[in-house]
Amino acid sequence: GFFGFRPPPPPRPPPAAAAAALNVVVEADGVRSLGEEGEAVLRTLLEKCSDKSMGDVWRRSAFWENETASLLEIVNVLGRWERCSEWKDRTIFIDETDLRAKDEDERQALTTGRHQMALRLGCGERSAMFQNVPNLPFTNAKIAASVGLTVDDFQALPVTRAACNVLFDGLAESRSGLIPYKVLDERRARMVGEGGAFDQAGFRVGWAKSCILFIFGLFFFGKANFIWVLLAVKFAHDWQPDLIPGPKEMGLFKVWGIV
């Protein structure tokens, strides 16, 4: 250009995911399971996938939480958005009348009040991700190709609450349910490497930070001893699920809140 001046590039069009939506029925607490068809799709994709580590199963950073997802399911969430502005606004809420302010209840995150607070703070919500991303199409061809699949392959794979929660743990680098928009977008970018491929190391680092900080918090706040009770009950429940109730069924998380 004249004297080295170059006109600014044209503005980027909105991502395709923001312009189109699927028709997945999503409850306030998200899509709880893949279902039989989704499980069949997942098995087919794992067989086709060139990266066999996509079958690795990941847990929540709070490791007693009964939510797991394969790495491929996590990639399925990541490839459906580029900026949190695509899913940060939610319209599905629960009735707040039966909740108390001091209740340590995951349903608190599903209320209108929590969403309004998140908007005031400029933060993306965990609940907004698992409510809205299931209805965003998978559009990132480079991420798909990096694991040996296509956009169409991923399109048939449902987005579950568990997959969103595991990814959000890695993005939050903690158990927090709120992340500032700019931080969210920056950390999401770290999970995408050169050429637009999925950067597994970037995800692993974020998730590891989340897990380490969570464990540190247990000891720092003096709740470390009670965790052994939770773990013992969890292992007993996994061993005999029909006979021994889990930590949630026994109300141990309410006890956890006052330890």
C-alpha positions as CSV (number, residue, x, y, z in Angstrom):
1,G,0.0,0.0,0.0
2,F,1.0,3.7,-0.1
3,F,4.0,4.4,2.2
4,G,3.6,0.9,3.6
5,F,0.0,1.5,4.7
6,R,-2.2,-1.5,4.5
7,P,-6.0,-1.3,4.9
8,P,-7.3,-3.3,7.9
9,P,-8.5,-6.8,7.2
10,P,-12.3,-7.1,6.8
11,P,-14.1,-8.1,10.0
12,R,-14.5,-11.8,10.6
13,P,-17.9,-13.2,10.0
14,P,-19.6,-14.8,13.0
15,P,-18.7,-18.4,13.5
16,A,-21.0,-20.8,11.7
17,A,-21.9,-22.3,15.0
18,A,-23.5,-19.0,16.1
19,A,-25.7,-18.9,13.0
20,A,-27.1,-22.4,13.2
21,A,-28.5,-24.6,15.9
22,L,-29.6,-28.2,16.2
23,N,-32.8,-29.4,17.8
24,V,-31.5,-31.3,20.8
25,V,-33.9,-31.3,23.8
26,V,-31.8,-30.1,26.8
27,E,-33.0,-30.0,30.4
28,A,-31.8,-27.5,32.9
29,D,-29.1,-29.9,34.1
30,G,-27.9,-30.7,30.5
31,V,-27.8,-33.9,28.6
32,R,-27.1,-36.6,31.1
33,S,-26.1,-39.5,28.9
34,L,-25.2,-40.4,25.3
35,G,-28.1,-42.8,25.0
36,E,-27.9,-46.1,23.1
37,E,-27.5,-44.4,19.7
38,G,-24.9,-42.0,21.0
39,E,-22.9,-44.9,22.6
40,A,-23.0,-46.7,19.2
41,V,-21.8,-43.5,17.4
42,L,-19.0,-43.2,20.0
43,R,-17.8,-46.8,19.5
44,T,-17.8,-46.3,15.7
45,L,-15.8,-43.1,15.9
46,L,-13.3,-44.5,18.3
47,E,-12.6,-47.4,15.9
48,K,-12.2,-44.9,13.0
49,C,-10.1,-42.4,14.9
50,S,-6.4,-42.3,14.1
51,D,-5.5,-41.2,17.6
52,K,-6.3,-44.1,19.9
53,S,-5.8,-41.9,23.0
54,M,-9.2,-40.4,22.2
55,G,-10.6,-43.5,24.0
56,D,-9.0,-42.4,27.3
57,V,-11.6,-41.8,30.0
58,W,-11.3,-38.6,32.0
59,R,-12.9,-37.8,35.3
60,R,-13.9,-34.5,36.9
61,S,-11.1,-32.7,38.9
62,A,-13.2,-33.4,42.0
63,F,-12.5,-37.1,41.4
64,W,-15.4,-38.5,43.4
65,E,-17.9,-36.8,41.1
66,N,-19.6,-39.5,39.1
67,E,-19.0,-37.9,35.8
68,T,-16.6,-39.2,33.1
69,A,-16.1,-38.6,29.4
70,S,-13.8,-40.0,26.8
71,L,-11.2,-37.6,25.3
72,L,-13.1,-37.8,22.0
73,E,-16.3,-36.5,23.7
74,I,-14.3,-33.6,25.1
75,V,-12.9,-32.8,21.7
76,N,-16.5,-32.9,20.5
77,V,-17.4,-30.1,22.8
78,L,-14.3,-28.0,21.9
79,G,-14.9,-28.2,18.2
80,R,-18.4,-26.6,18.5
81,W,-17.3,-23.1,19.6
82,E,-14.5,-20.6,19.3
83,R,-15.6,-17.9,21.7
84,C,-17.7,-18.2,24.8
85,S,-20.0,-15.5,23.4
86,E,-21.5,-18.2,21.3
87,W,-23.0,-20.0,24.3
88,K,-22.8,-17.6,27.3
89,D,-26.5,-16.6,27.3
90,R,-28.9,-19.2,28.7
91,T,-32.7,-19.3,29.0
92,I,-33.3,-22.5,30.9
93,F,-33.6,-22.0,34.7
94,I,-35.0,-23.9,37.7
95,D,-37.4,-22.6,40.3
96,E,-35.5,-20.9,43.1
97,T,-38.3,-21.1,45.7
98,D,-37.2,-24.5,47.1
99,L,-33.5,-23.5,47.4
100,R,-31.9,-21.9,50.4
101,A,-29.0,-19.4,50.0
102,K,-26.7,-21.6,52.2
103,D,-27.5,-24.9,50.5
104,E,-24.4,-26.4,48.9
105,D,-26.4,-27.7,46.0
106,E,-25.3,-27.8,42.4
107,R,-28.8,-26.6,41.5
108,Q,-27.8,-23.1,42.7
109,A,-25.8,-22.8,39.5
110,L,-29.0,-23.3,37.4
111,T,-31.0,-20.4,38.8
112,T,-31.8,-17.0,37.2
113,G,-30.0,-15.2,40.0
114,R,-26.7,-17.0,39.2
115,H,-27.0,-16.3,35.5
116,Q,-27.7,-12.6,36.2
117,M,-24.7,-12.5,38.5
118,A,-22.5,-14.1,35.8
119,L,-23.6,-11.5,33.3
120,R,-22.8,-8.7,35.7
121,L,-19.3,-10.1,36.3
122,G,-18.7,-10.8,32.7
123,C,-18.2,-14.5,33.3
124,G,-19.1,-17.6,31.3
125,E,-21.0,-20.2,33.3
126,R,-20.4,-24.0,33.5
127,S,-24.1,-24.4,33.3
128,A,-24.4,-22.2,30.2
129,M,-21.9,-24.5,28.4
130,F,-23.7,-27.8,29.1
131,Q,-27.1,-26.2,28.3
132,N,-26.2,-24.5,25.0
133,V,-23.3,-26.3,23.4
134,P,-25.4,-29.5,22.7
135,N,-27.3,-27.3,20.2
136,L,-24.3,-25.9,18.4
137,P,-23.1,-27.8,15.4
138,F,-19.5,-29.1,15.1
139,T,-17.8,-26.8,12.6
140,N,-14.1,-27.1,13.2
141,A,-12.7,-29.2,10.4
142,K,-9.0,-28.8,11.5
143,I,-9.7,-30.1,15.0
144,A,-11.6,-33.0,13.5
145,A,-8.9,-33.8,11.0
146,S,-6.2,-33.8,13.8
147,V,-7.8,-36.9,15.3
148,G,-8.5,-38.6,12.0
149,L,-12.2,-37.7,11.7
150,T,-14.4,-35.2,9.9
151,V,-17.0,-32.6,10.8
152,D,-19.8,-34.9,9.8
153,D,-18.4,-37.7,12.0
154,F,-18.6,-35.5,15.1
155,Q,-22.0,-34.1,14.1
156,A,-23.7,-37.3,15.1
157,L,-22.1,-37.5,18.5
158,P,-24.2,-36.0,21.3
159,V,-22.7,-33.4,23.7
160,T,-23.1,-34.5,27.3
161,R,-23.1,-32.6,30.6
162,A,-20.1,-34.8,31.7
163,A,-18.0,-33.9,28.7
164,C,-18.7,-30.2,29.2
165,N,-17.9,-30.4,32.9
166,V,-14.6,-32.2,32.3
167,L,-13.6,-29.6,29.7
168,F,-14.8,-26.7,31.9
169,D,-12.6,-28.0,34.7
170,G,-9.6,-27.8,32.4
171,L,-10.6,-24.3,31.2
172,A,-11.3,-23.1,34.8
173,E,-8.1,-24.6,36.1
174,S,-10.2,-25.1,39.2
175,R,-13.7,-26.3,40.2
176,S,-15.1,-22.8,39.6
177,G,-18.4,-22.5,37.8
178,L,-17.6,-19.0,36.5
179,I,-14.7,-17.8,34.3
180,P,-14.2,-14.3,32.9
181,Y,-15.0,-14.2,29.1
182,K,-11.4,-13.2,28.1
183,V,-9.8,-15.9,30.3
184,L,-12.2,-18.5,28.9
185,D,-11.3,-17.7,25.3
186,E,-7.6,-17.5,26.0
187,R,-7.5,-20.9,27.7
188,R,-9.6,-22.4,25.0
189,A,-7.0,-21.1,22.5
190,R,-4.3,-23.0,24.4
191,M,-6.0,-26.2,23.7
192,V,-5.6,-25.7,19.9
193,G,-2.1,-26.0,18.5
194,E,-0.4,-24.9,15.3
195,G,-2.5,-25.4,12.3
196,G,-5.7,-25.6,14.3
197,A,-5.1,-29.2,15.6
198,F,-6.4,-30.3,19.0
199,D,-3.5,-29.7,21.5
200,Q,-3.9,-32.6,24.0
201,A,-1.1,-31.3,26.1
202,G,-2.9,-28.0,26.5
203,F,-6.0,-29.7,27.8
204,R,-3.9,-32.0,30.1
205,V,-2.1,-29.0,31.7
206,G,-5.4,-27.2,32.4
207,W,-7.1,-30.2,33.9
208,A,-4.0,-31.0,36.0
209,K,-4.0,-27.5,37.4
210,S,-7.6,-27.9,38.3
211,C,-7.0,-31.2,40.1
212,I,-3.9,-30.0,41.9
213,L,-5.5,-26.7,43.1
214,F,-8.6,-28.6,44.2
215,I,-6.5,-31.1,46.3
216,F,-4.5,-28.2,47.8
217,G,-7.7,-26.5,48.7
218,L,-8.9,-29.6,50.6
219,F,-5.8,-29.5,52.9
220,F,-5.6,-25.7,53.1
221,F,-9.2,-25.4,54.3
222,G,-9.0,-28.3,56.7
223,K,-11.3,-30.8,55.0
224,A,-8.7,-33.3,54.0
225,N,-9.5,-35.8,56.7
226,F,-13.2,-36.0,55.7
227,I,-12.2,-36.8,52.1
228,W,-11.1,-40.3,53.3
229,V,-14.7,-40.9,54.5
230,L,-16.0,-39.8,51.1
231,L,-13.6,-42.0,49.2
232,A,-14.3,-45.0,51.4
233,V,-18.0,-44.7,50.8
234,K,-17.4,-44.1,47.0
235,F,-15.3,-47.3,46.7
236,A,-17.8,-49.3,48.7
237,H,-20.7,-48.1,46.5
238,D,-18.7,-48.9,43.3
239,W,-18.1,-52.4,44.8
240,Q,-21.7,-53.1,45.8
241,P,-23.9,-50.4,44.2
242,D,-27.2,-52.3,44.9
243,L,-26.4,-52.6,48.6
244,I,-24.4,-49.6,49.6
245,P,-25.6,-46.0,48.7
246,G,-23.2,-43.5,47.3
247,P,-21.9,-40.3,49.1
248,K,-24.7,-38.2,47.6
249,E,-27.4,-40.6,48.6
250,M,-26.1,-40.7,52.1
251,G,-26.0,-36.9,52.3
252,L,-22.3,-36.7,53.0
253,F,-21.8,-33.7,50.8
254,K,-24.1,-31.7,53.1
255,V,-21.8,-32.8,56.0
256,W,-18.8,-31.8,53.8
257,G,-20.2,-28.3,53.7
258,I,-19.9,-27.8,57.5
259,V,-16.7,-29.8,58.2
